[in-house]
Amino acid sequence: MLTALQALRITGEVITTPYSFVATAHTLLWNEIQPVFVDIDPHRLNLDPNRIEAAITPRTTALLPVHV
């Protein structure tokens, strides 16, 4: 993931889940990207699609979902 973020030149903010291995957020921080955490769907344990739109700002450049 580290190399992919660099290759894609992702910057700014990236929406991701707080319910993940810590390396997800650390990889963003190592690339000076601000993680924006969106709550999870309690039944599927993945990003809640109904909450993503509210988290998008002009600085949002990507979504980083993870499989649980």
C-alpha positions in Angstrom: 0.0 0.0 0.0 2.9 2.3 0.8 4.3 2.1 -2.8 0.8 2.4 -4.3 0.1 5.6 -2.5 3.4 7.0 -3.7 3.0 5.8 -7.3 -0.4 7.3 -7.5 0.8 10.6 -5.9 -2.0 10.6 -3.4 -2.0 13.7 -1.2 -4.3 15.6 1.1 -6.9 13.5 2.9 -7.9 9.9 2.4 -11.1 8.4 3.8 -10.6 5.1 5.5 -11.9 2.9 8.3 -10.8 3.0 12.0 -11.6 -0.7 12.2 -8.4 -2.0 10.6 -4.8 -3.0 11.4 -2.8 0.1 12.5 -0.6 -0.1 9.4 -3.5 1.3 7.3 -3.3 4.7 9.1 0.4 4.6 9.5 1.0 4.2 5.8 -1.1 7.3 5.2 0.8 9.2 7.9 4.2 8.1 6.5 3.2 9.6 3.2 2.1 12.9 5.0 -1.5 12.1 4.1 -4.3 12.9 6.6 -6.4 9.9 7.4 -10.1 10.7 7.8 -11.9 7.9 9.6 -15.5 7.0 8.7 -17.6 4.8 10.9 -18.3 1.2 10.0 -21.5 -0.6 9.2 -22.0 -2.7 12.4 -23.3 -5.7 10.4 -20.6 -5.9 7.7 -17.7 -4.3 9.7 -16.6 -2.3 6.6 -16.9 1.4 5.8 -20.5 2.6 6.1 -21.3 3.8 2.6 -24.0 6.1 4.0 -21.4 8.1 6.0 -18.8 8.5 3.3 -20.3 11.5 1.5 -20.4 13.6 4.7 -16.7 13.0 5.2 -15.7 14.3 1.7 -14.0 17.7 1.6 -12.1 19.6 -1.1 -8.9 18.0 0.3 -10.2 14.4 -0.1 -8.2 12.6 -2.8 -9.1 9.0 -2.3 -11.0 6.3 -0.4 -9.0 3.5 1.2 -11.4 0.7 2.2 -10.0 -2.5 3.7 -11.5 -6.0 3.8 -12.4 -7.3 7.2 
